[in-house]
Amino acid sequence: MTDPALHPWDLDPAAARRLQAELRARLSLAWDGRAVSTVGGIDAAVPLGPEGQQVARAAIVVLSFPALEPLEAVTAEVPLTFPYVPGLLSFREAPAILAAWQLLQRRPHLLLVDGQGIAHPRGLGLASHLGLWLGLPTIGVAKSRLYGRHAPPGPAHGDRADLLSQASAAQVIGTVLRTRPRTNPLYVSPGHLIDVPRAAEFALRCVTRYRLPEPTRWAHQVAGGAALPPPPT
């Protein structure tokens, strides 16, 4: 199955920023109540290729939901052609992620992405960009803040604080979510086809005993070369 192309990737940073502004207007931040029985996790690493060339290695894992049992994992490597520019991570990593997507036998109903959703200076982080491309609900689950301001969340599992736009204190763009007591919170923001409260709800329901939700935790390990456990029989 081949997904239709949203745009070309051979852009310079200035053109990429202009495109982000155009794509931001196409996002939908509403949840349609669809049934979710599988969730995907996405992460990417940047190892050196066999001849010393930098490549993006993307991993996508699929887990059952809500049981969170591993079902499938794929990886793909694509040579890097876009420079590292803060705020333009999707133009660097998404081609490898989309290559991995084409290898999946199971297409998950919802995606958790190691990166930002709308909690981004131009409102279009990696999760939002991928959501538009794939036409799926996506959630950005970031380990650090890129954009926005917030009060500190409480110290317990599930404590949270609103992540507010730096342009307008009335605009909630995500949730600062404590997933483990006395550990740094995660920055959860909707990517596409989901709202702020449900993005936080799904992220928290995907947490077990680790700080990271299981889909992105497994994707990070697989991107680094680990193997997914065999699916349940």
Helices and strands as residue ranges (DSSP letters): H 13-24, E 38-45, E 55-64, E 70-79, H 89-101, E 110-113, H 126-134, E 138-142, E 160-164, E 172-177, E 186-192, H 196-205, H 214-223
